[in-house]
Amino acid sequence: MDRITVIGGGFAGLTAAITAAEAGADVTLHEAHHTLGGRARTAEGTYRTNDGPHALYNGGPHWTWLRERDLIGPLATIPPLEGARFRLRHHGRLRRTPPFAMLRLLRLGADRAPVDVDFRTWATERVGAEGARAAAHYAAVALFHHDPGALSAAFVQERLRRATRLPPEAHYPRGGWATMIDRMAAHAWNLGVRVETLSRVATLPTDTPVIVATSLAAARRLLQDPSLTWTGGRTALIDLAVRTRRGDPFIVSDLDAPGWLERFTAQDRTLAPAGEQLIQGHIPIGPEESRADGIARAEQLLDLAFEGWRERVTWRREALANGRTGAVDLPGTSWRDRPAVDRGAGVYLVGDEVAAPGVLSEVSFTSARTAVSLALGHRPGDVPGTTLDLKQA
């Protein structure tokens, strides 16, 4: 029987472990933390927060795979009234609709953006500087970068289209992402995967293929490979519980600067006690900015959109996500240029910053499936789904 070692028990690691076990491999998974999930963990206790806003896009290959195995579970539905409470800040004021120039970029049949030009230049040539700026900042919901306009036009365009598609692609597992992780862990256990928590691996085993499903920084240390780097983002994260007030918006997207607030209890009341609302937000910050700078911008957005929020706060948490929000591609680069999945000598690298296509968690999924196919000595495609995944642009 083939044997595979997986290091890391987040979404990518569990995907790899399940895929390998379904292919008949003998799998051992090591997780340094006492619980599985990685960045997909949901906080235990009164307020069920994820590590920053999380949504599961149904347009990617992982959606079908998860559904076929009944791993997603119940989804939180957005009441129509809440869905109508979508607001955008533009020129310092709240509005209900995006500027027309931004809508022009999203029209059906729009030009495919180039890889080697930055989004700001490409979009400005088509709809002007105002529309290009608004569109770039809106795309921050799927980018977590302080200057989306400076990134590859093709990279930003794909995420902008996915984030604005109707009906929306974003879905939310009821109870937070931990409910989905729990199902994945149970499925892995039923397949015979040996899961060892509080098991920090310092030296790679040499008797089995190894799939490293950690952050890129952790993989760089473990593999002692300084080439494992890629451009990412820094994001100030804020979680707030506030007493309920009628009329609070569901989502507030900042078109004046990159930033996003979302009232997650609008669709899932289980995330906070009765009478309270859970608001999560992310504010991308530049290399010279501090977490405090990002939180200050978040508070300005809250002041504008959530009346009296300061007096209604019952709980608060802040954090900084540095290089933990996925890869971004600069002009002239695409996902194919990121660190390769196959590191040689039976070592494979997976996660959301490696050479695999997709948006957000889709990159982790695709890279995990590809790594298993290669580790088992097959061509990508011998594990169902990987051929399609690799051909996606």
Order of alpha helices (4+ residues) and beta strands (2+ residues): beta-alpha-beta-beta-alpha-beta-alpha-beta-beta-alpha-alpha-alpha-beta-alpha-beta-beta-alpha-beta-beta-beta-beta-alpha-alpha-beta-beta-beta-alpha-alpha
